[in-house]
């Protein structure tokens, strides 16, 4: 069995690492979109909440969506480092 040169192995290792980072960032970004959609869809169909409960759930959901989006952006920046 032939061994690959060290440089080629390093390049392939970097490609695999880059793909893993991109997949993880995509996961966090998709989770942020799901949280954002869930925050606005659930209160629209479940109207038994008071106005304060709806405002709190929307505020927390939007904060979670923004936080997850920032996490995915930070994760993608790791590719440049």
C-alpha positions in Angstrom: 0.0 0.0 0.0 1.5 3.3 -1.1 1.6 6.2 1.4 0.6 9.6 0.4 3.2 12.4 0.6 3.0 14.4 3.8 2.0 17.6 1.9 -0.9 15.9 0.2 -2.1 14.4 3.4 -2.0 17.8 5.0 -4.0 19.3 2.2 -6.7 16.6 2.5 -6.8 17.0 6.2 -7.4 20.7 5.8 -10.2 20.1 3.3 -11.9 17.7 5.7 -11.5 20.1 8.5 -12.9 23.0 6.4 -15.9 20.9 5.5 -16.6 19.9 9.1 -16.4 23.6 10.1 -18.8 24.6 7.3 -21.3 21.8 8.2 -21.2 22.9 11.9 -21.7 26.5 11.0 -24.6 25.6 8.7 -26.2 23.6 11.5 -26.1 26.5 13.9 -27.4 28.9 11.2 -30.3 26.5 10.4 -31.1 26.2 14.1 -31.2 30.0 14.3 -33.6 30.2 11.4 -35.8 27.5 13.0 -35.8 29.4 16.3 -36.8 32.6 14.5 -39.6 30.9 12.6 -40.8 29.0 15.7 -40.9 32.2 17.7 -43.3 33.8 15.3 -45.3 30.7 14.3 -46.1 29.2 17.7 -47.7 32.4 19.1 -49.7 32.8 15.9 -51.4 29.4 16.3 -51.3 29.1 20.1 -53.2 32.2 21.3 -53.9 31.2 24.9 -50.8 33.2 26.1 -51.2 36.6 27.6 -49.7 39.6 25.8 -46.7 39.6 28.3 -46.0 35.9 27.8 -46.1 36.4 24.0 -43.7 39.4 24.2 -41.3 37.5 26.5 -41.3 34.4 24.2 -40.7 36.5 21.1 -37.9 38.4 22.9 -36.2 35.3 24.1 -36.6 33.6 20.7 -35.2 36.5 18.8 -32.3 36.7 21.2 -31.7 33.0 20.8 -31.8 33.3 17.0 -29.4 36.2 17.0 -27.1 34.4 19.4 -27.1 31.2 17.2 -26.5 33.3 14.1 -23.5 34.9 15.8 -22.2 31.5 16.9 -22.4 30.2 13.3 -20.6 33.4 12.0 -17.9 32.9 14.6 -17.6 29.3 13.7 -17.0 30.1 10.0 -14.4 32.7 10.9 -12.3 29.9 12.3 -11.6 28.9 8.7 -9.6 32.1 8.1 -7.4 31.5 11.1 
